[in-house]
Each structure stands twice: as C-alpha cells, then as structure tokens.
Amino acid sequence: MKTVADYMAEALRNLGVTHAFGIIGKSICPAALKMVDYGIEFIPGRHESSSGFEASGYALKTGNLGVAFGTSGPGGTNLLTAAAHAKANNLPVLFITGHQSIKELGIPQCQDSSSYLADLAEMFRPATLFSKLVERGDHFGTIFNHAISIALSGKRGPVHLCLPFDVQTERLEECNIIIPEREFLVSFANIDRVISAINNSINPLIIAGKGVNRSEAHVELIQLAEIFNIPIVTSPGGKGAIPWDHPLYHGPIGVGGCKHGEDLLNHSDLYIVLGSRLSDMTICNLGRENHPATLIQFDSDPTFVGKILTSKTIQVTGDLRQNLRLYINNINPDTVTKRETVPVDYTEELPVLPKLSLASVLSTMSDLIPYNNTVFVDDGSHGFNAVKWYKVKKPGSLVFDAYFACMGNAIGMAIGAKVASPAETIFCITGDGCFMMLGTEINTAVCKDIPVIFIVVNNMQLDMALKGMEKTTGRNDGTIFEVPMDVVKFAESLGATGFKCETAEQFASAIREAVALNAVAVIELLTDRDEVPPTAHRTLNL
C-alpha cells in the first residue's frame, strides 16, 4: 500500500511537474519529501510568497501546473498573496499547505491551521478557484482530481489543498487519480454578429490585453488586425502582445500609455477587446462620453464582460487563441471592409534629466539583450516606465501585472520561469522598494544556479506612491528611504555578481557582461529621483 503523499507525488510527476517551490516545515514534510522521491526537484525559497511567485512563473512558461507549498499556519498565510496574484493572472498553480493531524484537532498547536486559529482552507477560498481541507485519506483522490481539473481547464487559475500530517501519511490500497486533458473552450454563437459589427464600424480599435500573452495568441491577433487593417493598442498587462514596430501597433494605453493611443481610445466607435478586464489601469483616461457604441469582448472569464462600459456588448467566452482561430477561419475575404493603413509614430520625446533617466535606459534595453528573452517587470514607477518606453521585439516577452499589482512578484516569477525555460535569457526589472521586500530570493537563484539577471531601479524612494501623494495631497509621508539601499553590496552578500550603473554607457556594459556571465547578476540603476513617471496623467472617468 502507498501513502496519500505517494499518490500525490506520483500524480504530479505524471502531470509533467518537474519542480516544486516552497519552504519545508514539520506539517508538510511527508508530502514535500515524497515529491523529491518521485523525481520532482525541490527549490527551497527564502519566503513563501516568493516560492508562490516562482510556481506562477513556472506555470506561465510551461503552460502546465505549478506547485508551491508551505507549512501550516504562517507558512500558509505567507502564500496567500501569491495565490491571489495567480488568480488575477489565470495561472494554474497548486498551493499545498500543511495542517496538524486530524486526530489532534481542538488541541492548541504551534502554527495552527485549523478554525481555532488560522483556518487556511477558508482563507484561501477567495484567493483561489478552489480550496479544501482533506480530512480523510480515502477522500484525497476525489478532491485532488477536482482541484486539478479546475486549475487546468476553463479560465484556469490557482487551487489549494490543506493536508493534515496524518492524512499525508495514511496508507491506501488504491487511489484513483485522473490526469485531465487540456480543454480549449470556444464560442460559436456570435460569429456573424462579430464580423458584421467589425465590417459596419467606422473607427474600430483592437485593445490587446494580458489574455493575448497568456494564451499566446500573438499570431492570431496580427492576423485579425491585418484582415481588416485595424489599429492595435495594448493595455499595461498586454504590453508585448505585438512587436513595437508593427505598422498596425499604435502604442500602449492607460497608465503608462502614450497620447496617440489614448486619442484613438477616445475616438473609436468599436472596441475589440482581447483578454482584458478593462480595469482602471487600462481605461483611466477614457471619458464616459467617449465610450464606443459597440464592444466586442473576448474573455475566458465572463465576470466583468459588458459591465464596465455603457456600450452594447457582444460577448465571446472561452480560450482566446482558439476563438480567434475559429473567427478568422470563418471570415469571407470578399465581404471584408478593408481600411487604409496609416503609418504612425506613437513614440514620444524622452525626458532630459541631469542624472540617469530610467525612460532613456528602457527605450534602448531591447537592443542590448538577446532576442530569446523574457522580461518580468515588478510593480511601481519602473513597471509603467517599461509599459511606455520598453520596445518589445519578441511577442509575449514582457510580463507585467498591473491588476493585482503586488510588489516583488517579478523576482520570484523570473526565477520560476528560468527553471522552466533554461535556454531563455530571463530578466527581472524591479525597484528598490520591491527588492527590499523579497530581494533575498536571489540567494535561492544563486544556490540553485538559476542565472536570472535582476535590474534594480534605485531612486531611494517608493517613487510611484511618492509622486502620486505629492500630486493629490502635497505630502510624501512614508515614501522616502532615509538610509538608501546599497543594492550591489546586498546582492554580493547573497552570492550574486553586482554592477552599479549611473550612466547609460555603464548600463549597456553591465548588460553585456551579465549576459556573458550566465550566472545570477544584479544590476543597480541609480536613476534621477525627480524623473516624472508615466502615471501622473492618470484620471478616471467611468
């Protein structure tokens, strides 16, 4: 007979999981050690939230299940932020937490995960698509099957299982675990309405959101746009859905957006929204009086479809790439209303500053790095600078979450992505505020030889909060680091190679050296702290 932990580890291996991320503790030991026994490499983190982000980065790159675990009590609560981040980004991650033995319920326990202290099963419920305490070994197979099928099908996302110690070690004669097939749901109902609406519009606009990158629908996006000659703009999370120099790309919109893109947004009669919730970060500068007459919204999650704008809405649910393929294949080229393609330069003038400008650095970075790259960008001013200025060459190679927007997520995401895709050059652009939260995770990368290049923007303050507060309140309380971080010293203390850059030339040299090094490297950018980030023009007129 095998234990529950045996069955789970075997099932994860059969699902194609090669790595699991977490921090060990008594209550999760049986499950964690069995994963190692079944050939799943354990990447021990420095903080559980970072381990959760690493599992998300792994899931994003593989398209498969990511696995993160933590011990009971605080180990589990530390994973909660990463679980909510995975839910916001539709990333299939299995979060596993420990729990004291069921037979000891009601007895005060160190790191209690029960309803007497920190009920992890209940806490994870709103942060995941499914969360369950497994109270008996003979229930495990059914619950595990249910959790994994939810994570990997439909709109995809995180699930959570809380496993008591004695349940993990319980022996079963059999445990029926079914490996789910990947499902691609499509919507046939509105094909004629969609094509008719596009043909009848005067100034249509495609808004490419994060869903284009998540479903890898980059080819289909361009095909749709080129059939009708429709301009494309990108949401902050959709940045990189199309190469920056494609003639139909008209720039980013929302926070970090460009003026030309915003003008298109406010003068279109039809939006074709591909994988965007249309959050405040995307439509913050859209006047209510400028809502389009018609909205075609493709989204795997119908929660917000048709509920944000006053427009007449045509809904298309299911997998974005498969739906686009279906719709493109059903377009009769003889009936297409072809529009004139007008080349446009949506780029804007770079700021001129006494010290190093982050905007100028990001505008040239893609020319300095290998084409086969992915750049993970953390949340803050640096993130929206990347949205505005970074020139994406390889579709889908920039990953940025402006929705849940948790600081420090990109650090772990980049590590997990490199584990899953070792042939790629993986970068993380983060800020000094983010780095002080979760920067110790570079030691995980060093110890496990995961060569990520971290770029830390050091302006000695919480820049986005500071500039926003100064604009709205005239104050900047709690946003300045009186003792600034020495990023290079910190990085070197954790075993990484550090580079300090105060000029664009130093940055270019550091990038070249870091890429050639093929080891964990940290590049500190000492930028002008007075640089105005592309967040200052944000309004909200829903």
PyMOL commands that set and color helices and strands:
alter all, ss='L'
color gray80, all
select helices_A, chain A and resi 4-14+26-37+48-62+74-88+102-104+120-124+137-152+165-168+191-200+210-215+218-228+259-265+280-283+288-290+302-304+320-329+333-335+358-365+381-389+409-420+432-447+463-472+487-493+504-517
alter helices_A, ss='H'
color red, helices_A
select strands_A, chain A and resi 2-3+19-22+41-44+66-70+93-99+130-133+159-164+171-172+204-208+232-234+249-252+270-274+294-299+312-317+373-377+398-400+425-431+453-458+497-501+521-526
alter strands_A, ss='S'
color yellow, strands_A
deselect
rebuild
show_as cartoon
